[in-house]
């Protein structure tokens, strides 16, 4: 599946998770290109789950939150 196959709703959920996880610090607001680039940095299994269940899946969103905290916030 191609990254372009995600719809606006999927990307809105992705955006929301990143904004929520950074809300108390930097309030990261990504544009579409930045979100797509970040998505491609995710582990392959997370990408596959997004294609299978959608980015609005609660478990997937929780996983994105944890991954972002561990790899982007705590890894600076």
C-alpha positions in Angstrom: 0.0 0.0 0.0 1.2 3.5 -0.8 1.5 6.2 1.8 -0.7 8.4 -0.4 -3.6 6.0 0.1 -4.2 7.4 3.6 -7.0 9.9 3.6 -7.3 13.2 5.4 -9.0 11.6 8.4 -5.9 9.3 8.9 -3.5 12.2 8.7 -5.7 14.3 11.0 -5.3 11.5 13.6 -1.5 11.3 13.1 -1.3 15.1 13.4 -3.4 15.1 16.6 -1.2 12.5 18.3 2.0 14.4 17.6 0.4 17.7 18.8 -0.9 16.0 21.9 2.4 14.4 22.9 4.2 17.7 22.5 1.5 20.0 23.8 3.2 20.7 27.1 6.6 21.4 25.5 7.0 22.5 21.9 3.5 22.0 20.4 4.9 20.4 17.2 2.7 21.2 14.3 3.6 19.2 11.2 2.7 19.9 7.6 1.7 17.1 5.3 5.2 16.5 3.9 6.7 16.4 7.5 4.0 13.9 8.6 4.7 11.6 5.6 8.5 11.8 6.3 7.9 11.0 10.0 5.6 8.1 9.1 8.4 6.6 7.0 10.7 6.7 10.0 8.3 4.4 12.0 9.2 0.8 12.4 7.9 -1.4 9.6 5.4 -3.2 11.9 3.9 0.2 12.9 3.5 1.2 9.3 1.9 -2.2 8.5 -0.6 -1.8 11.4 -1.5 1.7 10.2 -2.3 0.3 6.7 -4.3 -2.6 8.3 -6.2 -0.8 11.1 -5.9 2.9 10.1 -4.3 5.7 12.0 -7.5 6.3 14.0 -7.1 3.0 15.8 -6.6 3.6 19.5 -3.9 1.0 19.9 -2.0 2.4 16.9 -2.3 6.0 18.2 -1.0 4.9 21.6 1.9 3.2 19.9 2.7 6.3 17.9 2.6 8.4 21.1 5.1 6.0 22.8 7.3 5.8 19.8 7.5 9.6 19.4 8.3 10.1 23.0 11.0 7.5 23.0 12.6 8.4 19.6 12.0 12.1 19.2 11.5 13.7 22.5 13.7 11.6 24.8 16.3 11.1 22.1 17.4 14.7 21.7 
